[in-house]
């Protein structure tokens, strides 16, 4: 009996399984949204919800954790910071001015992906003044992947957002003046880009001392659940 065809098929299955294993779980499991007018309206409303909630909150990390839990994005709805190594961004003169530090003061940099399970909800650049944190906080930031927002909670921080950008709108320019069908019989799949909206903010202690500046880009995995019916 010639077993070579069966062996060839077995090898193809093994290769396919290996490729699938290399694809992040969140990419495999993200439900597709239909490309309809109603789905686009729903996507816009859902994007604006965490956008507003982060603006009104003291901690983006805790806000994302609540969103993750409420929308069942992971079995364990806890935000984990994945450090991105090898990236260095020195603070600009304007950033030092916002942080109220001199050109000689130490300002550390941290780039992270905030994950809920396997889903990346936000990518963030963070410049912070280590002298305004406790030794324990600095140790956690230097040696662990703990989210910055959770580490600095004892400071009772609050945010002042100075820039907000919507990076993707599900509806085209001038949609309110045009005639867009409410549904399409042969609707395709809604193409959602990676980056949805961006916040830039300064974090302050309870005593109104700035200690960190963040640039956060919120990701499509915020919408990684089935479109509302």
C-alpha positions as CSV (number, residue, x, y, z in Angstrom):
1,X,0.0,0.0,0.0
2,X,1.3,3.5,-0.9
3,X,1.2,5.5,2.3
4,X,2.9,8.6,0.8
5,X,-0.3,10.6,0.0
6,X,-1.6,10.0,3.6
7,X,1.8,11.0,5.0
8,X,1.8,14.2,2.8
9,X,-1.7,15.1,4.1
10,X,-0.6,14.5,7.7
11,X,2.4,16.8,7.2
12,X,0.1,19.5,5.7
13,X,-2.2,19.3,8.7
14,X,0.8,19.6,11.1
15,X,2.1,22.7,9.2
16,X,-1.4,24.3,9.3
17,X,-1.7,23.6,13.0
18,X,1.8,25.1,13.6
19,X,0.8,28.3,11.6
20,X,-2.5,28.6,13.6
21,X,-0.6,28.3,16.8
22,X,1.6,31.3,15.8
23,X,-1.5,33.5,15.3
24,X,-2.5,35.3,18.6
25,X,-5.7,33.8,20.1
26,X,-7.4,37.2,20.0
27,X,-6.9,37.4,16.2
28,X,-8.4,33.9,15.8
29,X,-11.4,34.5,18.0
30,X,-12.5,38.0,17.1
31,X,-16.1,37.9,15.8
32,X,-16.6,39.5,12.4
33,X,-19.0,42.4,12.2
34,X,-21.3,42.8,9.2
35,X,-20.6,45.8,7.0
36,X,-24.0,47.4,7.3
37,X,-25.2,50.9,8.2
38,X,-26.6,49.7,11.5
39,X,-23.4,47.9,12.5
40,X,-21.4,50.9,11.7
41,X,-23.6,53.1,13.9
42,X,-23.2,50.5,16.7
43,X,-19.5,50.4,16.3
44,X,-19.3,54.2,16.5
45,X,-21.4,54.3,19.6
46,X,-19.3,51.5,21.2
47,X,-16.0,53.3,20.4
48,X,-17.3,56.6,21.9
49,X,-18.3,54.8,25.1
50,X,-14.8,53.8,26.3
51,X,-13.5,57.0,24.9
52,X,-15.8,59.0,27.2
53,X,-15.3,56.6,30.1
54,X,-11.5,57.0,30.0
55,X,-11.8,60.8,29.7
56,X,-14.0,60.8,32.9
57,X,-11.9,58.3,34.9
58,X,-8.9,58.6,37.1
59,X,-7.3,55.4,35.7
60,X,-7.4,54.2,32.1
61,X,-6.2,50.7,33.3
62,X,-9.2,50.3,35.7
63,X,-11.6,51.6,33.0
64,X,-10.3,49.0,30.5
65,X,-10.5,46.3,33.1
66,X,-14.2,47.1,33.7
67,X,-14.8,47.1,29.9
68,X,-13.1,43.8,29.6
69,X,-15.2,42.3,32.4
70,X,-18.5,43.8,31.2
71,X,-18.0,42.6,27.6
72,X,-16.5,39.2,28.5
73,X,-13.4,39.7,26.5
74,X,-11.4,37.2,28.6
75,X,-12.0,34.4,31.1
76,X,-10.0,36.3,33.6
77,X,-10.9,40.0,33.1
78,X,-7.6,41.5,34.5
79,X,-5.4,44.0,32.6
80,X,-1.8,42.9,32.2
81,X,0.9,45.2,30.8
82,X,3.2,43.6,28.2
83,X,6.4,45.5,28.2
84,X,7.8,46.4,24.7
85,X,11.5,46.2,25.0
86,X,14.1,47.9,22.9
87,X,12.1,51.1,22.4
88,X,13.5,54.4,23.9
89,X,11.9,57.8,23.6
90,X,13.5,60.7,25.3
91,X,11.1,63.3,26.7
92,X,10.8,66.5,24.7
93,X,11.2,70.0,26.2
94,X,7.4,70.4,26.1
95,X,6.9,67.1,28.0
96,X,9.4,68.2,30.7
97,X,7.5,71.5,31.0
98,X,4.2,69.6,31.5
99,X,5.9,67.3,34.0
100,X,7.4,70.4,35.7
101,X,11.0,69.0,35.8
102,X,14.3,70.5,34.7
103,X,16.4,69.3,31.8
104,X,18.7,67.4,34.3
105,X,15.9,65.5,36.1
106,X,15.5,61.8,35.4
107,X,12.5,60.9,33.3
108,X,12.0,57.2,32.6
109,X,10.2,55.7,29.6
110,X,8.0,52.6,29.4
111,X,6.1,51.3,26.3
112,X,3.4,48.7,27.0
113,X,0.6,46.8,25.5
114,X,-2.3,46.5,27.9
115,X,-3.9,43.1,27.5
116,X,-7.1,41.6,28.7
117,X,-6.4,37.9,28.3
118,X,-4.9,37.6,24.8
119,X,-6.6,40.8,23.5
120,X,-4.6,44.0,23.2
121,X,-6.9,46.9,24.2
122,X,-4.3,49.7,24.3
123,X,-0.7,50.5,23.3
124,X,0.8,53.2,25.4
125,X,4.0,55.3,25.7
126,X,4.6,56.4,29.3
127,X,7.1,58.9,30.5
128,X,7.3,59.2,34.3
129,X,9.4,60.9,37.0
130,X,10.8,58.1,39.3
131,X,11.6,60.6,42.1
132,X,7.9,61.2,42.5
133,X,7.1,57.5,43.1
134,X,7.9,55.3,46.0
135,X,10.8,52.9,46.0
136,X,8.3,50.0,45.9
137,X,6.6,51.4,42.9
138,X,9.8,51.9,41.0
139,X,10.9,48.4,41.8
140,X,7.6,47.0,40.4
141,X,7.9,49.1,37.3
142,X,11.6,48.1,36.7
143,X,11.2,44.4,37.4
144,X,7.6,43.4,36.5
145,X,4.9,43.8,33.8
146,X,2.5,45.4,36.3
147,X,0.3,48.0,34.7
148,X,1.4,51.5,35.6
149,X,-2.1,52.6,36.5
150,X,-2.4,49.9,39.2
151,X,1.1,50.4,40.5
152,X,0.6,54.1,41.2
153,X,-2.9,53.7,42.8
154,X,-1.6,54.6,46.3
155,X,-0.9,58.1,44.9
156,X,-4.6,58.6,44.3
157,X,-3.8,59.9,40.8
158,X,-6.1,61.8,38.5
159,X,-5.7,62.6,34.8
160,X,-5.8,65.8,32.8
161,X,-6.2,64.9,29.1
162,X,-4.9,67.5,26.7
163,X,-5.4,65.8,23.4
164,X,-8.0,63.4,22.0
165,X,-8.1,62.0,18.4
166,X,-10.6,59.7,16.8
167,X,-8.4,57.6,14.5
168,X,-11.2,55.8,12.8
169,X,-14.8,56.6,12.2
170,X,-17.1,53.8,11.0
171,X,-19.2,56.3,9.1
172,X,-17.9,58.3,6.1
173,X,-17.6,62.0,6.0
174,X,-21.0,63.6,5.2
175,X,-22.9,60.5,6.1
176,X,-25.6,62.6,7.8
177,X,-26.4,64.3,4.4
178,X,-26.4,61.3,2.3
179,X,-28.8,58.4,1.7
180,X,-27.2,55.3,3.3
181,X,-29.3,52.1,3.3
182,X,-30.1,50.8,6.7
183,X,-29.0,47.3,5.7
184,X,-27.5,45.5,2.8
185,X,-28.6,42.1,1.7
186,X,-25.1,41.1,0.5
187,X,-23.2,42.8,3.3
188,X,-19.6,42.0,3.6
189,X,-17.4,42.1,6.7
190,X,-16.7,45.4,8.4
191,X,-13.0,46.2,8.1
192,X,-11.9,47.6,11.5
193,X,-8.4,49.1,11.7
194,X,-6.0,48.4,14.6
195,X,-6.1,51.9,16.0
196,X,-9.4,53.4,17.0
197,X,-8.7,56.5,19.2
198,X,-5.9,58.2,21.0
199,X,-5.5,60.0,24.3
200,X,-2.6,62.1,25.6
201,X,-2.8,63.0,29.3
202,X,-0.7,64.0,32.3
203,X,-1.2,62.2,35.5
204,X,-1.1,64.0,38.9
205,X,-0.8,62.9,42.5
206,X,-3.5,63.7,45.1
207,X,-1.3,66.8,45.9
208,X,-1.6,68.0,42.3
209,X,2.0,67.2,41.3
210,X,2.5,65.9,37.8
211,X,4.4,62.6,37.7
212,X,3.6,61.0,34.3
213,X,2.6,61.7,30.8
214,X,1.0,59.0,28.6
215,X,0.2,58.7,24.9
216,X,-2.4,55.9,24.6
217,X,-3.7,54.4,21.4
218,X,-6.8,52.2,21.9
219,X,-7.1,49.1,19.7
220,X,-9.7,47.3,17.7
221,X,-9.9,44.4,20.3
222,X,-12.1,46.7,22.3
223,X,-14.8,45.6,19.9
224,X,-13.8,41.9,20.0
225,X,-17.4,40.6,20.7
226,X,-20.3,39.9,18.4
227,X,-22.1,42.9,16.9
228,X,-25.3,43.8,18.9
229,X,-28.5,42.4,17.3
